[in-house]
Amino acid sequence: MRYAVVIEKGESSYGAYVPDLPGCVAAGDTKEEVITLIQEAIEFHIEGLKEDGLPIPDPSSTVEFIDVAA
């Protein structure tokens, strides 16, 4: 499965979340670290859903970049 992940840069770290998996988040000092951590978080989240007998949400979010004049 391929999930959309949102990565946000904060003042001193990065955060990431998965819109299709509520509660699936990660934070790290670098973008590379947060990417690794969110991948692990996704796998852990799905494993937990399976253990609890809950459905695994299909990926449905997409990402588009829109250019605007600033």
C-alpha positions in Angstrom: 0.0 0.0 0.0 1.1 3.5 -0.7 -0.1 6.2 1.7 0.3 10.0 1.4 2.4 11.5 4.1 2.4 15.1 5.1 5.8 16.4 6.4 6.0 19.7 8.2 9.1 21.7 9.1 9.0 23.2 12.6 11.4 25.6 14.2 13.8 22.9 15.4 12.4 19.6 14.0 10.1 17.9 11.5 6.7 16.3 12.0 4.8 13.9 9.8 1.3 12.4 9.7 -0.7 10.2 7.5 -4.2 11.6 6.6 -5.6 8.2 5.9 -4.4 6.7 9.3 -5.7 9.0 12.0 -3.3 9.1 14.9 -0.3 7.9 12.9 2.4 10.5 13.5 6.1 10.9 13.9 8.7 13.6 14.8 12.4 13.8 14.1 15.3 16.1 14.0 15.8 15.9 10.3 13.6 15.3 7.3 15.4 12.0 6.6 14.8 10.9 10.2 11.1 11.7 10.2 10.7 9.8 6.9 12.2 6.7 8.5 10.1 7.1 11.6 6.8 7.6 9.8 7.4 4.5 7.7 7.9 2.6 11.0 4.9 4.3 12.5 2.7 3.3 9.5 3.8 -0.4 9.7 3.2 -0.4 13.5 -0.2 1.3 13.1 -1.3 -1.3 10.5 0.0 -4.1 12.7 -2.1 -2.8 15.6 -5.2 -2.5 13.4 -4.8 -6.1 12.3 -4.3 -7.3 15.9 -7.4 -5.5 17.0 -9.4 -7.0 14.1 -10.1 -3.6 12.6 -10.1 -2.8 8.9 -7.0 -1.3 7.3 -8.0 1.9 5.5 -7.3 2.0 1.8 -5.1 4.9 0.8 -7.4 7.6 -0.5 -5.6 10.9 0.0 -3.6 12.5 -2.7 -1.2 15.4 -2.8 -1.2 18.2 -5.4 1.1 21.3 -5.4 -0.6 24.5 -6.5 1.6 27.4 -7.7 0.3 30.9 -6.8 1.7 34.3 -7.1 2.9 35.7 -3.7 
